[in-house]
Amino acid sequence: MDMIFFYVLAALGFGFVIFIHELGHFLFAKWAGVKVEVFSIGFGPRLLTWRWGETEYSLSLLPLGGYVRMVGQEDLPEDGAPVVNDPRSFTAVSPWWRALILLGGVLFNFLSSYALMLVLAFHGLPIIRPLVGDIRNEVQVDGKPVPSPAARLGVRLGDEIVTVNGERTRSFEDVVMAVVAHGQSPVELTVRRAGQLVQLGVGAGITPIHDPVTGLPSLGIQPASSAVLADPIALGRAQTLPPSAPRAGERMVAVGGTIPANGVGQEFERLLQPFYGQEVVVTLVDEAGATRQSTLRATAESDGSDGTLGLPVVIRRVVAKSPAAQAGLQPGDVVARIDETALCGTQHFLALVRTGLDRGERVALEVYRPGEVAPRRLLITGADNGGRKQIGVEINVVDSGHLPVLAPALDGLPSALAAAGIQAGDTLLKIESESRTRLKAVAVRGGVVLPIPMDAVTRKKLQTAYVPGKLAKLMGDKERQALMDQLAGTRVVAVADAEGRPVGSPTPGLIVVRTPDNTERTIDLRALGEATAPFIAALQAGDWLGGINPAGDAFVAVRGADITARAVILDGRPVGVPLLFDPGVTAYKLESPGEAFAIANKATHTMIVKSLQLIPKFFQSAESGGVDASKSLQGPIGIFSELKRSAAEFGIAAYFKIVAFIGLNLVLVNLLPIPITDGGQLVFLAIETATGRTIPGKVRLILAYAGLAMVLSLMIFVTWLDIARRL
């Protein structure tokens, strides 16, 4: 019932904006004395129709448009149609009245949205504050890591961005839009840090980079989450939380007695990190202002099993010139201990490293390098990145490959791998989830690990699963596992020779394997393209196959191992309870009553003027500050979903904010000089008034259909984008 309510609310938001637009046309037409035959809201099957006076009113099922039909006014005029001589026709009134009637829709949308923004500003406009919660140290440009603009500017965690190139920013949305609008222009920021205003990037010439995820120019920062808790999740078997556990809506104020300087959610996550797998006391304040303390075992995981499996950590990537690189750490190194503590999983790694760095101490890492028997001991000192010390590595657990060590679980019990009979020195072929609390692992003992090198293209082909869209599923198409998942945990029965000729396989590019349960199957590797023959040539009958190694540069194969792989079920018992923080939507507090008008002015300027300025950027390259339309544009489905999500997650004020933005966006779209829009009709009217001659019906008809084709093409494009994102 809640979902139905929010869907209805979203439909009403759409319908309200359309109604206001058509009401503007209607009232100005009535004021000018023009006869209105039909006032219609929506498309599709009619739900309601009635006549009042000389006008028929109708309401249709889909609130995606509407129209006001006046005597003598046709958007798609028929060539040779008789001229309407009715004194109450649209063509009978003066050009000024016709212009006002055409402008009535956008004028009403503008005024209603402006008024709505004013009310919301006085009430408390829902925003995400322009606080920096995360800074990307590096970004990928042309496949190469480079320092992010934020890191080069000297942005720090907890900074409040006050201006971007002199433009006031009250929300994180303002920051994003300002960066996008300036494109590749150098960025200069004013931030509030510890109560003081600080200028960043003045004269430095630092420009944004293209974010491949959003398709927009970016500084490489993320907004801060709030200190208010979302629903805590009981992990594993602990389906019921104790009464003393933190509750949704409570605000965290301290972790282990420490109160962070800026109080954003990411800072509390950082303070909780060193206590991973240990009990810690957190201080909470409920919505009524009452303070209490809660003792919990901390974890930052989504599944809670990382600290109980016993998996060591492998270095996936080392940032150039970072402390880790200077200390000699390399990709592929397996970390067994940190400061004499046996390491169990990525969260434990982060906790131990964070503890040492926060104390200002060097961190000692015991690592096993591939091909070496004895471990190395490396000492690393963190470097500052936006107010937080880091060593400059990307990590992963060894979920495929040689296990030089197995750590005990953090809860004091034997690790899940050890309990299942897997030992240090074994090679893990695969590990996958069977359920919320059960994992399946396949490992072999002995033999030699033979990594099969691969490039990024081959890795992507191995990892990519085929998931058909809804239409394809209806046509009978089925999902297909990624090649990596099909191969992992199997033993080779027959392969091709070095020239790609099949040995025991009927077709080149096919490989025959046997699973641990003795099921034989044939796998087609031709999707690897040019890498197919080298991949098959590296294998022999009897080899065991794993997955992609954690460093991501090779496929794991094992030769000469035990003839039987151990497929075992692992217990994914929880280490603790994660604390999730709300995204930080808050009501903006006015500095003065007059600021409400500044907020409304900025919203209208952004949605109309800046949006218009963005149109050329859709045709520019990423290097020149362009915007990727396929990732940034939304159609009716996307807007509808945003309306529903705003109402469901952030409240009625956020919902009305989106309604106001839709109204302002409708102003821009309808003023574009496209023949089928109000703006196009105004252009026709201006030409006819200036020349004193009526545009021939055939010309108007051709232009009108061309405009209709443009609008329909754009609608189909953005609707397809909406659908593609959801398939």
PEUR-V239199 format. One line per field, one symbol per residue. phi: phi as a letter, one per 20 degrees, with the letter a starting at -180 (. if undefined). psi: psi as a letter, one per 20 degrees, with the letter a starting at -180 (. if undefined). burial: # if it has 16 or more other ideal C-beta (glycine too) atoms within 10 Angstrom, else .. Layout:
BEGIN
phi=???
psi=???
burial=???
END
This chain:
BEGIN
phi=.fffgffffffffgffffgfffffgffffffenefdecccdncngfebbbdcmededbcdfeedrradedfnccfcfefnfffedffdeffeefgfffffffegfffffffffffffffffffpffcegfeedbcffcceclmdfcgfgffffnfcgnfdfebclnefcdbffffffffffelefgdcddceclndececmfmemedfdeeffemcfbenccffeeeeeeffdfelfffdefgefgdgnfdecbclnedffdmegfffffffgfegmcebeddccefenfdbdcdbeebdeedmegedfnffddeebdfgmegfffenfcgnfeedbclmefecnfffgfffffffffemdfdedecdegndeefdcddcdfdfcmncfcdncdcbeeebpfdfbcefffenegfffffenecfofdeeabbedafdccdccccdnmcfdfefbefffgfffeeeddfffffffenfcfcffggffegnddfdbceefenffdmcfcgndcdccegemeebddedfffmfefffffffdcfofeddcefffndbeeccdnegfdeeecedeeffeadfdddffnfcefeffagffgfffffffffffdffffffgfffddfffenfdeffddecdgfffgffffffffdcofffffffgfffffffgfffeffdgeeffffffgffffffemcffggfffffffffffffffffffffffggfffde
psi=hgggghgggghhgghgggggghhggghhgghijppogpopprrapphppqpocipppqprgoljarqooqpjophnqppjqqppjpijrhihrqhhhgghghihghghgggggghghgghghhnpproqlpohqpphqqpokjppqpqhgghhkqqpipoogqolippoirhgggghggghidjqqppqpqookiqppppjojikpqrrpoigijqqqikqqqprrjppaoqppqcimhpqqhiqqqpiqppiqokipoqhikrhhhhhghhgijpjrqqpqpqprhijpprqpproqqjrhijihjihjprpqogqpppjrhgghijqqpippphqoljpppnrhhgghggghgghhikqqpppoqpppiqgqqqoppppqqpnkjppqilqprrqnjoapnhrpqqqijirqqhgghijprpirpphqpqphahjpqpqpqqpaappnpoqqrhghgghhioqooqrhghghjjqqqpqqhghhhpjrppgqrrahjjpqojpipqiqpprprhjkppqppojiiichigghghhiqqpiqqpcbpqhijjqppqppjrqipqooqpqolqqhapqopqqikprpppphqhihhhhggggghgghfghhhhhghhijqrhhjkrpohiihqqahgggghhggggghhirhghghghgghgghhhgggiiplphirhgghhggggghghijqppqhgghgghghghgggghggggghhhggghii.
burial=.....##.##################.##..#.###..####............#.####..##.#.########.#..........######...##############.###.###.##...###############.......##################....################..#####.#......##....######...#######.#######..#####.#.......#...###.##....#.################..#.####........#.######.#################..####.#.#.########...#################....#.######....#..#.#.##.#######################.##....####.#.#...######.....#.#######.#.####.#...##.##...................###.###########.....#..#..######..#......#.#..#..###.##.##...################..#...####.#################.#......##..##.###.###..#..#..#....#..#####...############.###.#..####################.#########.##...........#..##.##..##.##......#..##.....
END
